[in-house]
Amino acid sequence: MDDKTKREIKKIARNTEVKIAESILRWKYKKEGKRIPEDGNLHTQSRVVADKAHRVLSRRGKNIWEELKKTYRKTKEDE
């Protein structure tokens, strides 16, 4: 896969993450009976939420990967 295609796929995924975050924020505001911010503000908030979620998932994913590698090494040593 060439770099241009990879960039496009990442861009699509990023936009999807932001749209999902925006949808969740709209739902949350409605549930709490609060006024939904204007589209520009809501979009900015959605980007921040998506960025935070992405960082958390990325960090935890690395931790899980490290634990899997440790377990694999231990299993290999036991054999």
C-alpha positions as CSV (number, residue, x, y, z in Angstrom):
1,M,0.0,0.0,0.0
2,D,1.5,3.4,-0.9
3,D,1.8,6.3,1.4
4,K,-0.9,8.4,-0.2
5,T,-3.5,5.6,0.4
6,K,-2.3,5.1,4.0
7,R,-2.7,8.9,4.6
8,E,-6.2,8.8,3.1
9,I,-7.3,5.9,5.2
10,K,-5.9,7.5,8.4
11,K,-7.8,10.7,7.4
12,I,-11.1,8.8,7.0
13,A,-10.6,7.0,10.3
14,R,-9.8,10.3,12.1
15,N,-12.9,12.0,10.7
16,T,-15.0,9.0,11.8
17,E,-13.6,9.2,15.3
18,V,-14.5,12.9,15.5
19,K,-18.0,12.3,14.2
20,I,-18.6,9.6,16.7
21,A,-17.3,11.8,19.5
22,E,-19.6,14.6,18.3
23,S,-22.6,12.3,18.3
24,I,-21.8,11.1,21.8
25,L,-21.4,14.7,23.0
26,R,-24.8,15.7,21.5
27,W,-26.4,12.8,23.2
28,K,-24.8,13.7,26.5
29,Y,-25.9,17.3,26.3
30,K,-29.4,16.3,25.5
31,K,-29.5,13.7,28.4
32,E,-28.3,16.3,30.9
33,G,-30.8,18.9,29.6
34,K,-28.1,21.3,28.6
35,R,-28.0,23.5,25.5
36,I,-26.0,21.9,22.6
37,P,-23.1,24.2,21.7
38,E,-22.9,25.7,18.2
39,D,-21.5,23.4,15.5
40,G,-18.0,25.0,15.6
41,N,-17.7,24.6,19.3
42,L,-19.1,21.1,19.3
43,H,-16.7,20.1,16.5
44,T,-13.7,21.5,18.5
45,Q,-14.8,19.6,21.6
46,S,-15.2,16.5,19.6
47,R,-11.7,16.7,18.3
48,V,-10.3,17.1,21.8
49,V,-12.3,14.1,23.1
50,A,-11.2,12.0,20.1
51,D,-7.6,13.0,20.6
52,K,-7.8,12.0,24.3
53,A,-9.4,8.7,23.5
54,H,-6.9,8.0,20.8
55,R,-4.0,8.6,23.2
56,V,-5.5,6.4,26.0
57,L,-6.1,3.6,23.5
58,S,-2.7,3.9,22.0
59,R,-1.0,3.9,25.5
60,R,-3.0,0.9,26.7
61,G,-2.5,-0.9,23.5
62,K,1.3,-0.6,24.0
63,N,1.0,-1.9,27.5
64,I,-1.1,-4.9,26.3
65,W,1.5,-5.6,23.6
66,E,4.3,-5.5,26.1
67,E,2.5,-8.0,28.4
68,L,1.9,-10.3,25.5
69,K,5.6,-10.3,24.6
70,K,6.6,-11.0,28.2
71,T,4.2,-13.9,28.4
72,Y,5.4,-15.3,25.1
73,R,9.1,-15.0,26.2
74,K,8.3,-16.7,29.5
75,T,6.5,-19.5,27.7
76,K,9.4,-20.0,25.4
77,E,11.8,-20.1,28.4
78,D,9.7,-22.7,30.2
79,E,9.8,-25.1,27.2
